Amino acid sequence: MKEIDGKDAFSKFKPEWIGFVLSVGKNNKPNGMVVARFMKASRSPPMLAISIGKESNTYKLIKQSKEFV
């Protein structure tokens, strides 16, 4: 593997958008998850599409409450 210095390594990164998904459980305890991949799903009404693993706590809370922001 070719070695490069830190300055060159960081110059290869491109800025990316991230999202933050918030949900709550039955006890109203908030839960947050950072998502690196999402896309616009609708302009009217405004909606985003995200992908969450079925094993994650966030997925379970969204299934229970049927909502997230």
Number of C-alpha atoms within 10 A of each C-alpha: 3 3 6 8 7 8 8 9 10 9 8 8 8 6 6 7 8 10 13 10 15 16 23 18 16 9 6 8 8 12 15 14 15 10 14 12 13 13 10 10 12 10 8 6 7 8 11 12 10 14 11 14 9 10 8 10 16 22 17 16 19 18 14 13 12 10 11 15 9
